[in-house]
Amino acid sequence: MKLPESWNRESSHKVDALNTLTLIGISVLWGVMLDLVSPWWLILASLFLLSGYGSEIERRNEDKINV
């Protein structure tokens, strides 16, 4: 069975750094800062912030592909 051509193309949409995971991390961080949750939640907040920031998709430069 052959895969559709649309599945073989690279994704070209751009996602900003402010996504759902980043917002969850910021919310948990504020909860710790305002003493609403335990400081142990900082571990989870940092994981959310790092995974949210690292999940950006950027458009690949056509010049770099052809070189």
trRosetta pair geometry for C-beta under 8 A, 3 or more apart (Angstrom, degrees):
i j d omega theta_ij theta_ji phi_ij phi_ji
3 7 4.8 -91 165 67 116 136
3 8 6.4 125 103 -49 120 94
4 7 5.1 100 67 -2 80 101
4 8 7.8 -153 102 -5 49 87
5 8 5.7 -59 -156 33 44 111
5 9 6.9 47 151 -28 71 100
6 9 6.0 -47 -152 22 38 113
9 12 7.8 -42 150 -22 109 103
10 60 6.3 3 120 8 152 132
11 57 5.7 -31 107 178 127 144
12 59 5.2 42 -161 -118 72 94
12 60 7.6 -84 -111 23 77 79
13 57 6.5 47 83 95 70 125
13 59 7.7 166 50 -70 1 90
14 56 7.8 7 -167 -177 68 92
14 57 6.6 -152 -124 91 35 74
14 58 6.0 32 -120 -123 91 49
14 59 5.7 -53 -65 -23 100 93
15 19 6.2 17 167 -73 115 129
15 55 7.3 -45 97 120 145 80
15 56 5.4 -159 79 -139 93 59
15 57 5.0 66 12 33 107 85
16 19 6.8 160 80 -54 70 79
16 56 7.4 -56 155 -119 11 106
17 22 6.4 92 151 -69 68 164
17 52 7.5 85 179 135 64 87
17 53 5.6 15 -156 -126 101 70
17 56 5.9 -31 -87 -73 64 127
18 22 5.5 -119 -134 85 40 141
18 23 6.9 66 -175 -56 77 91
19 22 5.4 95 49 14 60 104
19 23 7.2 -120 106 -5 30 94
19 52 5.5 -168 63 -160 94 94
19 55 6.6 -85 53 80 154 116
19 56 7.9 -175 -18 -83 129 68
20 23 5.8 -59 -148 38 30 109
20 24 6.4 31 155 -20 66 104
20 52 7.2 -147 76 -119 46 112
21 24 5.7 -52 -148 34 33 112
21 25 6.5 34 153 -19 64 105
21 48 5.2 -161 180 -167 80 76
21 49 7.8 180 137 -83 88 18
21 51 5.3 -91 168 97 151 93
21 52 3.2 -167 96 -81 97 94
21 55 6.5 85 32 19 142 139
22 25 5.6 -54 -151 36 33 113
22 26 6.4 32 153 -18 66 104
22 48 7.2 157 -98 145 23 86
22 49 6.2 64 -128 -127 65 55
22 52 3.3 180 -52 140 68 145
22 53 6.2 94 -91 -56 112 66
23 26 5.6 -51 -144 37 34 111
23 27 6.3 36 154 -21 65 105
23 52 7.6 175 7 -139 52 157
24 27 5.7 -55 -148 36 31 113
24 28 6.4 27 156 -15 66 105
24 48 4.9 -113 94 -164 99 144
24 52 7.4 172 42 -61 89 138
25 28 6.0 -55 -145 38 30 106
25 29 6.2 33 154 -21 64 109
25 45 5.0 110 -156 -167 70 64
25 46 7.3 102 -149 -81 117 11
25 47 7.7 -160 -102 74 112 46
25 48 3.2 -176 -72 100 92 106
25 49 3.6 170 162 -57 158 71
25 50 8.0 148 -107 6 157 51
25 52 5.8 -134 1 9 129 137
26 29 5.5 -55 -146 37 31 115
26 30 6.4 32 155 -18 65 104
26 49 7.3 103 -52 -92 62 100
27 30 5.8 -54 -150 36 30 109
27 31 6.5 35 150 -22 63 104
28 31 5.4 -50 -151 33 36 117
28 32 6.7 35 151 -18 65 100
28 37 7.0 -54 -155 55 73 151
28 41 5.4 -137 -178 157 109 116
28 44 6.1 -94 169 99 163 100
28 45 4.0 -155 98 -89 115 98
28 48 6.5 108 25 30 134 149
29 32 5.8 -53 -153 35 33 109
29 33 6.3 30 150 -18 66 107
29 42 7.4 69 -111 -119 69 69
29 45 4.5 132 -63 -171 76 144
29 49 7.4 43 -44 -53 131 128
30 33 5.4 -54 -142 39 35 112
30 34 6.0 21 161 -7 69 110
31 34 6.2 -62 -140 46 25 100
31 36 4.4 -88 -159 68 76 112
31 37 4.3 31 142 11 117 112
31 41 6.7 -35 91 101 116 154
32 35 7.6 28 -180 -79 33 32
32 36 7.6 -84 -60 48 20 73
32 37 5.8 -56 -76 70 61 91
32 38 7.7 -26 -113 98 87 27
32 39 5.8 91 -152 -111 112 52
32 41 5.5 -159 -70 74 110 106
32 42 5.5 85 -117 -68 169 83
32 45 6.6 -94 -6 -21 134 154
37 41 4.7 17 125 -2 126 154
38 41 5.8 122 73 -13 69 94
39 42 5.6 -8 -179 -12 65 115
40 43 6.4 -27 177 11 58 109
41 44 5.3 -51 -161 42 60 111
41 45 5.9 65 140 -26 78 102
42 45 5.3 -52 -141 38 35 115
42 46 6.2 36 159 -21 67 102
43 46 6.1 -56 -152 34 26 107
43 47 6.7 24 151 -16 61 107
44 47 5.6 -54 -149 37 35 112
44 48 6.3 36 153 -19 67 105
45 48 5.7 -54 -149 37 32 112
45 49 6.3 29 154 -18 66 107
46 49 5.7 -53 -144 38 33 111
46 50 6.2 29 159 -15 67 108
47 50 6.0 -57 -143 41 28 107
47 51 6.1 18 163 -10 65 112
48 51 6.2 -61 -140 44 25 102
48 52 5.9 24 161 -19 64 114
49 52 5.9 -58 -142 39 24 110
49 53 6.2 19 161 -14 62 110
50 53 6.0 -58 -143 40 27 105
50 54 6.0 16 161 -11 63 116
51 54 5.8 -61 -137 45 29 107
51 55 6.2 33 162 -31 64 111
52 55 6.1 -57 -145 25 26 111
53 56 7.1 -25 177 -22 42 106
60 64 6.9 -114 176 66 86 114
60 65 6.2 75 139 -54 120 114
61 64 4.4 73 79 8 106 107
61 65 7.1 -176 93 -14 57 84
62 65 5.6 -54 -150 31 39 114
62 66 6.5 26 160 -13 70 109
63 66 6.4 -65 -150 39 28 103
63 67 6.7 35 155 -34 63 107
64 67 5.9 -48 -149 18 34 117
